[in-house]
Amino acid sequence: MKHPFCLVVLFLTGFFLTSSCTSTSTSKLISIEDYTFARADESGNLNPVASPSTFQKGEKVHLVLLHVGPFKKDSTGLNWFDMDIHVSGPDGTEINSGESLLGESGHIDLPENYAKSPFASFQTDESMQSGKYKFTVTIYDRIGKGKATLSAFFNLE
């Protein structure tokens, strides 16, 4: 009788932990270990933003993916990954998108076939309404068939 009770407790714990998340992800052959929103300091270094991730109008929003892969290598021993982005406003309307953002700059040798912290950026402006925005990044292998998509929310004030 102990085992069914433990399963119920584990199920409910998992439900409550995942129901409070502010991101969703899907993957095929590539995984995203974690993510964080970040802002750049005066030196251009990206610094994580605590949750809930809040930015001011006019700020650049960076969505950093952490430990992404594995990616396949081509015949020259290089990996080749790329990223697409979509940003939706508080009303759900897409306000920005981009495809194949890395192009040739994603054709590199990745240590152990993993990208440590690839990121995508979105520049906000003063005319945007305040509210909750959805930032979606799809990262994919241009050599293999793997891809992963992560959607996360940030607040704009």
N, C-alpha and C positions, 0 to 999 in steps of 0.2 A: 504494500500500500504506500510505502514511502516514495517510490519512483514516480507514480503518476502525479503526486503532489509537487515533487521537485520539478517536473516538466511544466506544470502549470505556473509555478513561481518563475521559472526561467522564461517562459513565454511572456508572462505579464511584465517582467523586468525588461525584456527586449522590446516589448511594445511601448512602454513608457519612455525608454531611452531613445528609441527611434522616432517617436511621435513629436518630440521636441526639437528635432534637427531642423536646420534651415537650409538644407541642401539635399539634392537628389543626384544620383549618378547611375549610369549604365555603362557596361563595358563588354567588349568582345576581344579576348586574347591580350588585352592591355589593362593594367590596373592603375588606379590613382590612389596612393596610400592615404593622402590627406590633402587639405588645402587651407589657405588663409588669404584674407584680404590684406593688402599692404598699401602704405603710402611712402613716397620717396622723400628722403631728407634733402638738405641743401647739397650734399655730396652726390646725390643720385642713388644712394643705397636704399633698398626697400626694407621697411620695418613693418612687422605684423601689426594689424589693427585688432584690438580686443573685440570680442563679440558682445553686444550686437554691433556689427561693422557699420559705422556712421561716418559719412564724408560731408564736407561742405560744398556748396555749389561753386564751380570753378576748379575744384580739385580733380586730379587724375586718380582713377580707381584702378588698382592692380589686383587681379585675381591670380594668385600663385598656386600652382599645383605642385604637390610634393611627392617625390619618388615615383615617377611614372614609367611604366614599361612592362615587360621587356619589348624592345624593338628589334627587328631583324636587321642583319647586315647585308649589304650588296656585295658584288664580286670584288670590289676594291677594299672591302673591310669597313665601310662606313655605314652608319645608320642614316635614316632619312625620315624625320617626322615633321608634321605640319599641324596647324591649328586653325579652327574657324571659331568665330564668336558671334553671339547674338545678345543684345541687351534690350529688355522690355521695361517700359515705364510702369508707374503705379496702376494705370488702367489696363495693362496687359498688351498695349500696342508696341510693336517692335520699333525702337528708335535708332538702333545702330546694328550693323552686321558687317562681317568681313570674312572672306574665305582665303585659304592658303596664305596666311599672314607671314609665314616664315620663308616660304619659297626655298631658294638655294641655301639660305643661312641655317636651315634645319638639316642639311646634309653634312653631318659631322660624325666623329667617333665618340660615342657615348660610353663612359666607363661602365662596364658590366651590362651594357645595353639598356641602361636606365637614364632618363633625364632627371637630374636632381631637383630642379625647381623652375621648370618652364612657367612663364607667366604671360597673361594677356592684359592689355590696358584699355581703359575707356576714359576719355576726357569729358567731364561734365562742364556745363556752363551756367551762367547766372539766370538764363531764361527757363531753365528746366524747373518743373514743379517739384516741391518737396514730397517725399514719400518713399515707399519701398520699391526697389528696382530688382529685376532678375537678370543676372549675368550668367550666360551659358557659354561654356568652352567645350569644344570637341577637339580632342587631340588624336591624331591617327598616324599610322605607319604607312609611309608611301612605298615601302618595299614589301612588307607583309600585309596581312588583311586585318590587323588589329586596330581597334579604336575604342575610345572611352569618352563619355560625355559627362560633364558635371555642371549642374545648375545650382547657384547659390544666390542669396539675397543680401543686399546692402541697403542702408537707409541714406537718403540724401536730405540734408537740412539747408 
